[in-house]
Amino acid sequence: MKKHGALLLYRNLQTFHNPKLTYIMKKLISILTASVLATAAYAAEIVVTEGVIEASETWTNDNVYVLDGFVAINNGVVLTIEPGTIVRGNKATKGTLIIMRGGQLIADGTACEPIVFTSNEPVGTRNYGDWGGIIMLGRAPINVAGGFNTIEGGVPSSLIGKTTGSIITEVNRYGGPTSGDNSGIMRYVRIEYPGIPFSLDNEINGLTMGGVGNGTILDYIQVSFCGDDAFEWFGGTVNAKHLIAYNSLDDDWDSELGYSGKVQYGVARRDPAIADISSSNGWETDNDATGSLNSPRTNGTFANFTHIGPIQNPGDVINSLYQRGGHLRRSSQTDIYNSIITGYPVGVRVDGATTSADYEGGALNLRNNIWAGHTTAYSCTNCVGTIATQMAAEGNVDLGAAGIGIIGLTDPYNAFSPNFQPAPGSLPLTLPDFDGLDPFFDAVEYIGAFDGTNDWTASWAEWNPNSVDYGTLASINYNPTVTGVPTASTGCANGSVNITPAGGRGAYSYLWSNGATTQDISGLAPGAYSVTVSSNGCTVSDIYNVVNSLAAPTSQSHTVLSNRIQLNWVPTAGAVACNVQGQRLPTGPSPSVNVTTSPFNTTNVPFAVAGAGTTWTWRVRCACSITPLVVSAFTTFGDTFSIPVAREGEIVSIETTVFPNPASDMAIVSFNAQNAGMATFNVVDMTGKLVASKQADVIIGANAVDFNVADLTAGVYMIEILQGQVSETVSLIVE
């Protein structure tokens, strides 16, 4: 059977600007450029002068805003602050931000771009009480007669409106009947060096909340180096999660006037040398200043706190003004669950007849907590029974004065990089926790604020703010950046990508789309490679293209032999395969053949395969790898050859046969020869590849030649019989 189909084809591989806000442009800061990170200085420092913002506006993260006195957000007005924005409080004028009843603050930062409220003092000189703080006032219930009250901290009752110039009243008013009142969002926010005391018991706290409703979102908020209480709730129903009180002067968690919200996940750490003249506690809770039974009663619920007091080891010298991990007094009914409280002279003091009775009667709950590092664990001024007995019965664990190390926290006393995570197998991870909490609380299986694996303070929290220069975008944007230079594949599979990361907070880690975890990658086939760079939980991704610059083969030519055309070329250096594509002229098909075994610089086109009297042109390309495919460009079509008619079909007078056919072991080719002499027998597969060959002397007339086909792969083959200038072919099926 004659095959005229020719070459078989290798598969084709392939400004702040709002006219209604009065502001002073103090100075323009030049935009700086860094090598790869957008570390430009802020475009402008905008001083927001004292008064009431009367129209909604947005503070953008390409500016720094300076609070110069009391700045209030009016009823019905929304102040939006972009992630990564810095707001600084002026010390001389006690800069303070007030959200009035009906106003909203939308300060919704991210873990990698928190919003920072901080001191306006230079790096290294910042201190407790450098500015006022944030005061959020709402319409939720409080237990003051009449349902309304005036917030402490020296806030004036009226201020001038920034748009109208008119007097706006009730700036310092809070309370009302609306439990679900919404004062906005504070999420991923830091408040540093706030807390100015105007007079005794009349201070601005880090975050002061007066009658704030539970429609408000408070999550991931850090108050650091506050000159009074870190967080103080005056009534209201607002809930919160993920709070940090770091090196406060007075109390960390202060609630009164009927606060009834829920808080989960809090961490506090204290400086042993610094405490407040009024005495410093972890929790301080009152129903009101007189201990009345006014309703609603103060009964906030706190769960999963890790509270690290000033005492690390027995005998440590601490400020004498430190008192108690928790001071529950004046008819309050505050609950503390599943928490770690360490390092105070007294672990907890239940104070007063009403509070003591409520504790023994179950209206005030202290359950499943770990207490350690104290001189006295529990104190109850008016309990009928023994408080230690009830505490033990309700799941509390007293580890005594030297018990802090038993808890198993990693490094909670580190001054600039504390680690509050419990170690594997430690008490917080193995003691039973209390499951009977409100659905607001996550049903976690550990005591304290951390699960031993996930550090929710990572990325956004700052433990050494006095060292931070808040003059550049990089000081508050913790997303890393990455730039890269891809190098083309110039030989066989040797492209590369070299990247340079910048920004972030801490060491970088890498994950490439090809599985590599190193900074730079090499030995790459052409293609797109993506990388994700991580730094302390913040990530950036980019894609780099390694292009194919493999040179096409050269020196394309052909040689006419007795029974075939030999195609020749110089392959691409390092090639592991080549692909020859033929094109029958004038407009015939374009089949191709793969050259997958050495040598990669030649292939044959048998006359019988191409077809007598035909003309062909051809081109070639080479591959450096098969998976993934790395292939050079084609040469151009251009070199041509013709198949002579005189060289086909002259060898026999009767049909050549193969027996048996199909064959599996031995096949015999029978034919008639016109002349005696040497003949060549070639077995060619369907791609034109020579797979077997032998020579034999033949006589004039009938001849028979045997072939061992046992080693051939099952399929269809052509047997060429060549003698002198003549040839014949016959098909063979191997099974």
VMD Tcl script that draws the C-alpha trace (Angstrom):
set ca {
  {0.00 0.00 0.00}
  {1.48 3.35 -0.99}
  {1.26 6.29 1.45}
  {0.99 9.70 -0.22}
  {0.05 11.67 2.96}
  {3.58 13.18 3.45}
  {4.99 14.64 6.72}
  {2.93 14.18 9.91}
  {2.35 17.43 11.89}
  {3.79 17.92 15.41}
  {0.92 19.34 17.52}
  {0.91 23.11 17.72}
  {2.36 24.06 21.10}
  {1.42 27.47 22.59}
  {-7.46 66.37 49.57}
  {-9.14 66.57 51.65}
  {-11.31 69.21 50.45}
  {-14.61 70.25 51.85}
  {-15.50 73.93 51.91}
  {-17.73 73.37 54.93}
  {-14.87 72.43 57.23}
  {-12.69 75.24 58.56}
  {-9.10 74.27 58.39}
  {-5.68 75.86 58.30}
  {-3.06 74.62 55.88}
  {-0.04 74.74 58.15}
  {2.61 73.51 55.74}
  {3.07 71.46 52.59}
  {5.32 68.49 53.08}
  {7.36 67.49 50.05}
  {6.44 64.17 48.50}
  {9.40 61.89 48.96}
  {10.08 58.80 46.91}
  {11.64 55.60 48.14}
  {13.10 52.77 46.12}
  {10.04 50.57 45.85}
  {7.58 51.51 48.57}
  {5.11 54.39 48.47}
  {6.75 56.06 51.43}
  {5.94 59.56 50.29}
  {5.47 62.10 53.04}
  {1.93 63.21 53.62}
  {0.74 65.82 51.15}
  {-0.46 68.21 53.81}
  {-0.81 68.72 57.53}
  {-4.35 69.93 58.06}
  {-5.15 71.60 61.35}
  {-8.78 71.06 62.31}
  {-9.66 73.92 64.61}
  {-12.09 73.80 67.51}
  {-15.76 73.73 66.60}
  {-18.58 71.53 65.33}
  {-18.38 69.80 61.94}
  {-21.79 70.50 60.39}
  {-21.56 68.58 57.09}
  {-20.40 65.04 56.37}
  {-16.84 64.74 55.11}
  {-13.95 62.33 54.65}
  {-10.45 62.56 56.03}
  {-8.08 60.91 53.57}
  {-4.94 58.94 54.25}
  {-2.70 61.19 52.17}
  {-2.95 63.93 54.80}
  {-2.22 64.27 58.50}
  {-4.99 65.86 60.57}
  {-4.26 67.79 63.75}
  {-7.02 68.26 66.32}
  {-6.65 71.78 67.71}
  {-9.07 71.91 70.66}
  {-12.49 70.27 70.93}
  {-13.67 69.09 67.49}
  {-17.22 67.69 67.48}
  {-19.30 65.79 64.91}
  {-22.83 67.19 64.87}
  {-26.11 65.32 65.01}
  {-26.82 63.86 61.55}
  {-23.24 64.30 60.35}
  {-20.86 61.49 59.38}
  {-17.09 61.86 59.60}
  {-15.38 59.13 57.59}
  {-11.69 58.48 58.15}
  {-9.91 56.34 55.58}
  {-7.78 53.34 56.56}
  {-4.16 54.33 57.07}
  {-4.96 57.88 58.20}
  {-3.08 59.61 61.03}
  {-4.83 62.07 63.33}
  {-2.70 63.90 65.90}
  {-3.95 65.73 68.98}
  {-2.54 69.14 69.91}
  {-1.22 69.16 73.47}
  {-1.55 72.87 74.24}
  {-5.22 73.03 73.21}
  {-6.12 69.53 74.51}
  {-7.15 68.32 71.06}
  {-10.16 66.00 71.37}
  {-12.59 64.37 68.95}
  {-16.23 64.22 70.11}
  {-18.99 62.27 68.41}
  {-22.18 64.01 69.52}
  {-25.51 62.24 69.92}
  {-26.79 61.44 66.44}
  {-23.39 61.96 64.82}
  {-21.29 59.13 63.46}
  {-17.59 58.35 63.19}
  {-16.72 55.82 60.50}
  {-13.12 54.99 61.31}
  {-12.92 51.58 59.66}
  {-9.27 50.68 59.31}
  {-7.72 47.35 58.41}
  {-5.14 45.11 60.04}
  {-2.56 46.33 57.54}
  {-3.76 49.94 57.41}
  {-4.99 50.89 60.89}
  {-6.18 54.38 61.73}
  {-3.96 56.06 64.32}
  {-4.92 58.82 66.74}
  {-1.73 59.93 68.44}
  {0.26 62.71 70.05}
  {1.37 65.72 68.03}
  {4.65 65.79 69.94}
  {7.95 64.77 68.27}
  {9.31 61.25 68.23}
  {10.75 60.26 71.60}
  {9.07 63.05 73.57}
  {5.49 61.77 73.68}
  {3.97 61.10 77.06}
  {0.79 60.27 78.96}
  {-1.97 62.83 78.39}
  {-0.47 64.59 75.37}
  {-3.98 65.22 73.99}
  {-7.58 64.60 74.92}
  {-8.81 61.40 73.31}
  {-12.01 60.22 71.64}
  {-15.37 60.85 73.27}
  {-18.33 58.98 71.77}
  {-21.78 60.08 72.97}
  {-24.99 58.27 72.13}
  {-28.69 57.91 72.87}
  {-28.67 54.58 74.69}
  {-30.00 54.26 78.27}
  {-28.05 55.39 81.32}
  {-29.21 55.21 84.96}
  {-29.08 58.93 85.75}
  {-32.36 60.53 86.79}
  {-34.08 61.87 83.70}
  {-32.04 59.62 81.42}
  {-29.50 62.24 80.32}
  {-26.15 63.39 81.60}
  {-23.13 65.59 80.86}
  {-19.89 63.82 79.99}
  {-16.85 64.42 82.16}
  {-13.54 65.75 80.86}
  {-14.13 69.46 80.62}
  {-16.05 69.25 77.35}
  {-17.98 72.51 76.81}
  {-21.73 72.40 76.42}
  {-21.61 74.47 73.22}
  {-19.23 75.16 70.34}
  {-19.29 77.23 67.18}
  {-20.48 75.52 64.01}
  {-17.79 75.38 61.35}
  {-20.15 76.03 58.45}
  {-22.80 78.37 59.80}
  {-20.82 80.05 62.56}
  {-23.79 79.55 64.85}
  {-23.67 78.18 68.38}
  {-24.27 74.42 68.58}
  {-25.51 73.25 71.98}
  {-25.59 69.90 73.84}
  {-22.08 69.07 72.65}
  {-21.39 67.21 75.91}
  {-24.83 65.60 76.34}
  {-25.45 61.84 76.30}
  {-28.17 59.31 77.11}
  {-31.63 58.46 75.84}
  {-34.01 55.58 75.25}
  {-32.44 53.96 72.16}
  {-30.53 50.77 73.02}
  {-29.68 50.14 69.36}
  {-28.35 53.63 68.74}
  {-25.51 53.75 66.19}
  {-22.56 56.09 66.68}
  {-20.58 54.56 63.81}
  {-17.62 52.20 63.46}
  {-14.24 52.06 65.09}
  {-12.26 49.12 63.82}
  {-8.49 48.67 63.68}
  {-7.90 51.95 65.48}
  {-5.02 52.96 67.75}
  {-5.36 55.74 70.35}
  {-1.93 56.73 71.70}
  {-0.95 59.13 74.54}
  {-4.48 60.45 75.25}
  {-6.15 61.15 78.60}
  {-5.86 64.71 79.84}
  {-7.07 65.18 83.45}
  {-8.84 68.53 83.77}
  {-9.31 68.01 87.48}
  {-9.68 65.14 89.95}
  {-12.38 62.75 88.71}
  {-12.87 64.95 85.64}
  {-10.67 63.44 82.95}
  {-10.80 62.55 79.29}
  {-10.08 58.86 78.85}
  {-8.55 57.06 75.88}
  {-11.95 56.04 74.57}
  {-14.83 57.55 76.54}
  {-18.27 56.12 75.78}
  {-21.36 57.87 77.11}
  {-24.70 56.22 76.39}
  {-23.36 54.50 73.26}
  {-25.80 52.05 71.70}
  {-25.22 48.53 70.46}
  {-25.74 49.56 66.84}
  {-22.18 50.87 67.08}
  {-19.27 48.63 66.02}
  {-16.15 48.63 68.21}
  {-13.51 46.06 67.26}
  {-9.72 45.94 67.29}
  {-8.98 49.09 69.29}
  {-5.74 49.75 71.15}
  {-5.36 52.50 73.77}
  {-1.74 53.09 74.78}
  {-0.11 55.30 77.43}
  {-3.39 56.88 78.48}
  {-3.28 59.54 81.19}
  {-6.49 58.20 82.73}
  {-8.62 55.11 82.02}
  {-7.99 53.31 78.74}
  {-11.68 52.48 78.17}
  {-14.57 53.92 80.16}
  {-18.25 53.19 79.67}
  {-20.84 55.59 81.12}
  {-24.02 53.58 80.69}
  {-25.06 52.47 77.23}
  {-25.33 49.09 75.59}
  {-22.44 49.05 73.14}
  {-20.60 45.76 72.62}
  {-16.96 45.34 71.67}
  {-14.32 42.79 70.77}
  {-10.52 42.77 70.60}
  {-9.52 45.62 72.90}
  {-5.99 46.44 74.06}
  {-5.16 48.59 77.10}
  {-1.42 49.14 77.07}
  {0.46 50.86 79.92}
  {-2.51 52.85 81.19}
  {-2.09 55.31 84.06}
  {-5.38 54.65 85.87}
  {-7.84 51.83 85.20}
  {-8.03 49.71 82.06}
  {-11.72 48.81 82.00}
  {-13.98 51.28 83.85}
  {-17.77 51.07 83.71}
  {-20.60 52.84 85.52}
  {-24.03 54.52 85.19}
  {-25.76 51.37 83.96}
  {-23.41 50.00 81.31}
  {-24.89 46.70 80.13}
  {-22.87 45.75 77.03}
  {-20.74 42.72 76.27}
  {-17.01 42.63 75.57}
  {-14.94 39.65 74.41}
  {-11.18 39.41 73.88}
  {-9.25 42.02 75.77}
  {-5.62 42.28 76.73}
  {-3.95 44.65 79.18}
  {-0.36 45.11 80.23}
  {0.84 47.52 82.95}
  {4.07 49.42 83.63}
  {5.00 48.50 87.24}
  {6.42 51.98 87.94}
  {3.47 54.07 86.76}
  {0.05 54.29 88.43}
  {-2.56 56.96 89.14}
  {-3.04 58.96 92.31}
  {-6.61 57.71 92.50}
  {-5.23 54.12 92.67}
  {-5.01 51.91 89.60}
  {-7.04 48.78 88.96}
  {-7.71 46.49 86.05}
  {-11.51 46.62 86.21}
  {-13.27 49.33 88.19}
  {-17.05 49.14 88.12}
  {-19.78 51.17 89.86}
  {-23.48 51.47 89.46}
  {-22.92 55.16 90.22}
  {-20.82 57.29 92.55}
  {-23.17 56.75 95.50}
  {-23.78 53.03 95.02}
  {-27.51 53.53 94.38}
  {-29.77 50.89 92.88}
  {-30.73 53.12 89.97}
  {-31.78 51.22 86.87}
  {-30.39 50.01 84.59}
  {-27.78 48.50 86.87}
  {-24.19 48.38 85.70}
  {-23.89 44.76 84.59}
  {-21.48 44.58 81.67}
  {-20.11 41.16 80.76}
  {-16.40 40.66 80.00}
  {-15.05 37.36 78.68}
  {-11.71 36.04 77.44}
  {-9.42 38.71 78.81}
  {-5.71 38.40 79.43}
  {-4.86 41.01 82.03}
  {-1.17 41.33 82.93}
  {-0.68 43.45 86.04}
  {2.51 45.08 87.31}
  {3.89 42.18 89.39}
  {5.93 39.64 87.47}
  {7.70 37.88 90.35}
  {7.03 37.76 94.12}
  {8.81 40.64 95.79}
  {8.81 42.91 92.74}
  {8.77 46.59 93.65}
  {5.82 48.29 92.03}
  {4.13 51.65 92.34}
  {2.29 51.69 95.67}
  {-0.83 53.08 94.01}
  {-1.59 49.76 92.32}
  {-4.54 48.05 94.00}
  {-6.61 45.28 92.40}
  {-7.08 43.30 89.24}
  {-10.78 43.92 89.65}
  {-12.59 46.33 91.96}
  {-16.31 45.57 91.75}
  {-18.18 48.00 93.96}
  {-21.05 50.47 94.52}
  {-23.88 48.10 93.55}
  {-22.42 47.10 90.18}
  {-23.14 43.64 88.81}
  {-20.26 43.24 86.35}
  {-19.44 39.69 85.16}
  {-15.98 38.39 84.29}
  {-15.64 35.00 82.59}
  {-12.87 32.83 81.14}
  {-10.12 35.34 81.83}
  {-6.54 35.50 83.11}
  {-5.86 38.17 85.78}
  {-2.33 38.41 87.13}
  {0.06 40.63 89.01}
  {-1.99 42.84 91.37}
  {-1.70 43.03 95.15}
  {-5.33 41.84 95.27}
  {-6.76 39.67 92.52}
  {-10.36 40.90 92.90}
  {-12.23 42.87 95.54}
  {-16.00 42.59 95.80}
  {-16.82 45.74 97.72}
  {-19.95 46.82 99.60}
  {-23.04 45.18 101.00}
  {-25.12 45.24 97.80}
  {-22.31 44.09 95.53}
  {-21.38 41.31 97.98}
  {-24.96 40.09 98.18}
  {-25.28 40.16 94.39}
  {-22.12 38.10 94.06}
  {-23.28 35.46 96.53}
  {-26.72 35.45 94.93}
  {-25.46 35.01 91.35}
  {-26.33 38.47 89.98}
  {-22.61 39.19 89.70}
  {-20.53 36.38 88.21}
  {-16.84 35.57 88.37}
  {-16.45 32.22 86.60}
  {-13.70 30.11 85.12}
  {-10.90 32.62 85.59}
  {-7.21 32.12 86.38}
  {-5.78 34.36 89.13}
  {-2.06 34.57 89.92}
  {0.78 36.78 91.15}
  {-1.09 38.39 94.04}
  {-0.69 38.76 97.76}
  {-4.42 38.26 98.26}
  {-6.42 36.41 95.63}
  {-10.00 37.29 96.59}
  {-11.58 39.84 98.89}
  {-15.24 40.34 99.69}
  {-16.12 43.03 102.22}
  {-19.60 41.80 103.14}
  {-19.85 38.18 102.01}
  {-21.64 35.86 104.40}
  {-19.67 32.86 103.24}
  {-16.05 32.45 102.26}
  {-15.38 33.98 98.84}
  {-12.56 31.52 98.11}
  {-14.99 28.63 98.46}
  {-17.49 30.13 96.02}
  {-14.76 31.15 93.58}
  {-13.42 27.60 93.48}
  {-16.93 26.17 93.06}
  {-17.45 28.43 90.04}
  {-14.35 27.26 88.20}
  {-11.83 29.90 89.28}
  {-8.21 28.82 89.78}
  {-5.98 30.55 92.34}
  {-2.31 29.95 91.51}
  {-1.04 32.11 94.36}
  {1.75 34.67 94.53}
  {4.27 32.67 92.50}
  {1.82 31.21 90.03}
  {2.32 33.47 87.02}
  {4.92 31.17 85.48}
  {2.58 28.21 85.82}
  {0.06 29.78 83.46}
  {2.36 29.26 80.49}
  {2.12 32.57 78.63}
  {4.94 33.05 76.14}
  {6.40 36.50 76.92}
  {3.72 38.82 78.35}
  {6.13 41.16 80.18}
  {8.22 42.14 77.18}
  {8.17 45.94 77.16}
  {8.29 46.45 73.39}
  {7.18 43.16 71.90}
  {4.92 41.28 74.31}
  {3.62 37.86 73.38}
  {0.47 36.86 75.29}
  {-0.02 33.50 73.59}
  {-0.35 30.44 75.85}
  {2.10 27.64 75.14}
  {0.83 24.26 73.89}
  {-0.57 22.21 76.75}
  {-0.69 25.19 79.12}
  {-3.50 25.89 81.58}
  {-5.46 28.35 79.40}
  {-5.75 25.71 76.70}
  {-6.59 22.77 78.97}
  {-8.82 24.07 81.75}
  {-12.56 23.89 81.18}
  {-14.16 27.06 79.90}
  {-17.64 28.39 80.54}
  {-20.11 27.80 77.71}
  {-23.28 29.41 79.07}
  {-22.71 32.88 77.61}
  {-24.83 35.10 75.40}
  {-24.67 34.23 71.65}
  {-22.67 37.43 71.12}
  {-19.69 35.60 72.60}
  {-17.74 33.17 70.44}
  {-17.85 29.71 72.00}
  {-14.08 29.30 72.15}
  {-12.29 26.45 73.92}
  {-9.70 28.38 75.91}
  {-9.30 30.83 78.78}
  {-7.86 34.26 78.14}
  {-7.74 36.32 74.97}
  {-5.61 34.04 72.80}
  {-5.86 30.51 71.45}
  {-2.12 29.75 71.28}
  {-1.98 30.07 67.50}
  {-3.70 33.17 66.18}
  {-2.40 36.50 67.44}
  {-5.12 39.04 66.72}
  {-2.80 41.90 67.75}
  {-0.43 41.10 64.87}
  {0.14 43.67 62.14}
  {-1.98 46.54 63.42}
  {-1.00 46.92 67.11}
  {2.00 49.04 68.16}
  {3.94 48.43 71.38}
  {6.53 51.20 71.06}
  {4.72 54.21 69.58}
  {7.27 56.70 70.91}
  {9.72 55.40 68.32}
  {7.40 55.81 65.34}
  {7.87 58.77 63.02}
  {4.34 59.46 61.87}
  {5.57 61.67 59.02}
  {5.42 59.12 56.20}
  {2.82 56.85 54.69}
  {5.00 53.84 55.51}
  {4.61 54.53 59.22}
  {0.98 53.47 59.10}
  {0.63 51.34 55.93}
  {1.96 47.90 56.84}
  {1.26 46.32 53.46}
  {4.55 45.25 51.88}
  {5.34 46.18 48.30}
  {7.30 44.20 45.76}
  {9.05 45.02 42.50}
  {10.71 42.51 40.23}
  {12.90 42.05 37.18}
  {12.14 38.96 35.06}
  {14.99 37.67 32.90}
  {14.05 36.04 29.63}
  {14.75 32.40 28.83}
  {17.83 32.68 26.60}
  {18.99 29.09 26.60}
  {16.99 26.08 27.61}
  {14.68 26.73 30.62}
  {16.94 29.24 32.32}
  {14.78 32.31 32.80}
  {14.56 33.90 36.28}
  {12.72 36.47 38.40}
  {14.49 38.59 41.01}
  {12.24 40.60 43.32}
  {12.78 43.28 45.93}
  {10.25 43.52 48.80}
  {9.87 46.59 50.97}
  {7.61 47.90 53.72}
  {5.63 45.65 55.99}
  {6.53 44.88 59.59}
  {9.07 42.15 60.05}
  {10.54 39.36 57.98}
  {9.19 38.49 54.56}
  {7.95 35.13 53.38}
  {7.32 34.13 49.77}
  {5.02 31.80 47.89}
  {5.37 31.45 44.11}
  {2.90 29.89 41.72}
  {5.48 27.18 40.93}
  {5.71 26.28 44.64}
  {8.99 28.08 45.39}
  {9.28 29.84 48.76}
  {12.48 31.80 48.13}
  {12.86 35.48 47.32}
  {14.19 34.89 43.80}
  {13.53 32.01 41.41}
  {15.52 30.76 38.43}
  {15.65 27.95 35.88}
  {12.27 29.04 34.54}
  {10.44 28.10 31.39}
  {8.77 31.03 29.66}
  {5.43 31.89 31.23}
  {3.69 33.93 33.94}
  {4.85 33.50 37.56}
  {2.91 35.00 40.47}
  {4.30 35.61 43.94}
  {2.69 36.49 47.26}
  {4.94 38.31 49.70}
  {3.86 38.29 53.35}
  {5.10 40.39 56.26}
  {3.55 39.90 59.69}
  {0.19 38.96 58.23}
  {0.06 41.64 55.52}
  {0.48 40.50 51.93}
  {1.01 41.74 48.40}
  {0.88 39.77 45.15}
  {2.33 40.40 41.73}
  {2.81 38.59 38.41}
  {5.98 38.51 36.32}
  {6.27 37.25 32.73}
  {9.34 35.31 31.67}
  {9.36 35.67 27.89}
  {10.58 33.09 25.39}
  {13.70 34.32 23.64}
  {14.91 30.91 22.40}
  {16.47 31.31 18.98}
  {14.98 29.42 16.05}
  {17.09 26.69 14.43}
  {19.43 27.80 11.65}
  {21.06 26.54 8.43}
  {17.94 24.85 7.05}
  {18.74 22.68 3.98}
  {17.94 19.35 2.32}
  {19.84 16.53 0.61}
  {18.37 14.24 -2.09}
  {19.35 10.61 -1.49}
  {18.51 7.47 -3.40}
  {15.19 6.80 -1.76}
  {14.47 9.77 0.48}
  {14.99 13.44 1.15}
  {17.17 14.21 4.18}
  {16.23 17.48 5.94}
  {19.05 19.21 7.79}
  {19.33 22.13 10.26}
  {21.35 23.41 13.22}
  {19.11 22.94 16.29}
  {18.60 25.35 19.19}
  {21.34 24.87 21.76}
  {20.32 22.33 24.37}
  {17.27 21.12 22.46}
  {15.62 17.89 23.63}
  {13.24 17.64 20.66}
  {12.50 19.32 17.34}
  {9.35 19.62 15.27}
  {9.47 19.60 11.45}
  {6.45 20.93 9.60}
  {6.07 20.33 5.89}
  {3.74 22.05 3.44}
  {2.78 20.42 0.13}
  {2.79 22.95 -2.68}
  {1.01 24.81 -4.02}
  {-1.62 24.74 -1.27}
  {-1.62 21.27 0.15}
  {-1.84 20.10 3.79}
  {0.81 20.91 6.41}
  {1.58 17.71 8.35}
  {4.54 17.50 10.70}
  {6.88 15.09 12.42}
  {8.55 15.13 15.85}
  {12.24 14.46 16.26}
  {12.37 13.21 19.85}
  {15.55 11.12 19.82}
  {19.08 12.27 19.09}
  {20.30 13.58 16.71}
  {18.04 16.64 16.69}
  {19.48 18.11 13.47}
  {18.11 15.83 10.76}
  {15.11 13.77 9.62}
  {14.18 11.79 6.53}
  {11.23 12.02 4.12}
  {10.91 8.67 2.23}
  {9.80 9.06 -1.36}
  {7.05 6.53 -0.76}
  {5.68 8.55 2.15}
  {5.72 11.90 0.36}
  {4.32 10.79 -2.95}
  {5.82 10.80 -6.44}
  {5.88 14.03 -8.38}
  {5.10 16.30 -5.43}
  {6.87 19.46 -4.27}
  {7.30 20.43 -0.61}
  {8.51 23.33 1.50}
  {9.29 23.02 5.20}
  {10.26 24.71 8.47}
  {11.51 23.57 11.88}
  {11.47 24.61 15.54}
  {13.08 23.07 18.62}
  {12.03 22.51 22.22}
  {14.13 22.77 25.37}
  {11.61 20.85 27.48}
  {8.39 19.00 26.95}
  {6.61 19.69 30.29}
  {6.22 22.57 30.65}
  {6.59 23.25 26.92}
  {9.52 25.52 26.07}
  {9.72 25.95 22.34}
  {11.61 28.25 19.98}
  {10.17 30.17 17.08}
  {9.74 28.40 13.72}
  {12.13 28.99 10.91}
  {10.34 30.33 7.85}
  {8.91 28.18 5.11}
  {11.27 28.40 2.18}
  {13.54 25.41 1.52}
  {11.81 23.23 -1.09}
  {12.30 19.76 -2.58}
  {10.58 17.57 -5.18}
  {9.90 13.82 -5.27}
  {10.93 12.31 -8.67}
  {8.29 10.20 -10.44}
  {10.92 7.82 -11.86}
  {11.90 6.56 -8.45}
  {8.72 4.92 -7.36}
  {7.00 1.62 -8.25}
  {9.55 -0.01 -10.58}
  {10.81 -2.85 -8.47}
  {8.17 -5.57 -8.88}
  {5.98 -7.06 -11.50}
  {3.44 -8.50 -9.13}
  {2.09 -7.20 -5.80}
  {4.41 -7.42 -2.84}
  {2.87 -9.24 0.17}
  {3.47 -9.69 3.91}
  {2.48 -12.85 5.81}
  {1.16 -13.10 8.42}
  {-0.41 -9.67 8.50}
  {-1.19 -8.76 11.26}
  {1.99 -10.22 12.73}
  {3.15 -10.51 16.34}
  {6.44 -12.41 16.16}
  {7.80 -12.95 12.63}
  {6.65 -11.44 9.32}
  {7.77 -12.59 5.83}
  {7.89 -10.14 2.91}
  {7.42 -11.79 -0.54}
  {8.21 -9.90 -3.79}
  {9.60 -10.25 -7.33}
  {12.88 -8.52 -8.18}
  {13.78 -7.40 -11.69}
  {17.49 -7.56 -10.97}
  {19.81 -9.55 -8.75}
  {21.90 -7.77 -6.10}
  {21.75 -6.07 -2.72}
  {18.36 -4.70 -1.50}
  {17.58 -2.59 1.62}
  {14.50 -3.23 3.71}
  {13.35 -0.34 6.03}
  {10.47 -0.48 8.52}
  {8.99 3.02 8.99}
  {6.30 4.00 11.48}
  {3.35 6.24 10.59}
  {5.28 9.38 11.50}
  {7.98 8.51 8.95}
  {10.46 7.44 11.61}
  {12.80 4.57 10.73}
  {12.38 1.85 13.38}
  {14.18 -1.14 11.80}
  {16.41 -1.86 8.79}
  {18.22 -4.80 7.17}
  {19.91 -5.69 3.88}
  {19.74 -8.93 1.86}
  {20.94 -10.34 -1.46}
  {18.04 -10.98 -3.85}
  {17.74 -12.95 -7.06}
  {15.83 -12.17 -10.19}
  {12.26 -13.26 -9.66}
  {10.59 -14.41 -6.46}
  {12.16 -13.55 -3.10}
  {11.16 -13.86 0.57}
  {12.75 -11.97 3.48}
  {11.78 -12.46 7.14}
  {11.46 -9.68 9.78}
  {11.43 -10.09 13.60}
  {8.63 -7.77 14.76}
  {8.34 -8.92 18.37}
  {9.99 -5.77 19.71}
  {7.81 -3.36 17.75}
  {4.95 -1.49 19.40}
  {1.52 -2.52 18.17}
  {0.45 -0.35 15.25}
  {0.67 0.22 11.50}
  {4.06 0.35 9.74}
  {5.34 0.68 6.15}
  {8.05 -1.67 4.82}
  {10.18 -0.05 2.09}
  {12.10 -2.29 -0.33}
  {14.91 -0.35 -2.00}
  {17.11 -1.63 -4.84}
  {19.17 0.77 -6.87}
  {16.95 3.62 -8.03}
  {13.66 1.78 -7.56}
  {11.46 1.14 -4.54}
  {8.26 -0.51 -3.41}
  {6.26 -0.31 -0.17}
  {3.85 -2.56 1.63}
  {1.93 -2.06 4.89}
  {2.46 -4.15 8.01}
  {0.19 -4.39 11.05}
  {1.87 -5.41 14.31}
  {-0.37 -6.67 17.11}
}
mol new
graphics top color blue
foreach p $ca { graphics top sphere $p radius 0.5 }
foreach p [lrange $ca 0 end-1] q [lrange $ca 1 end] { graphics top cylinder $p $q radius 0.2 }
display resetview
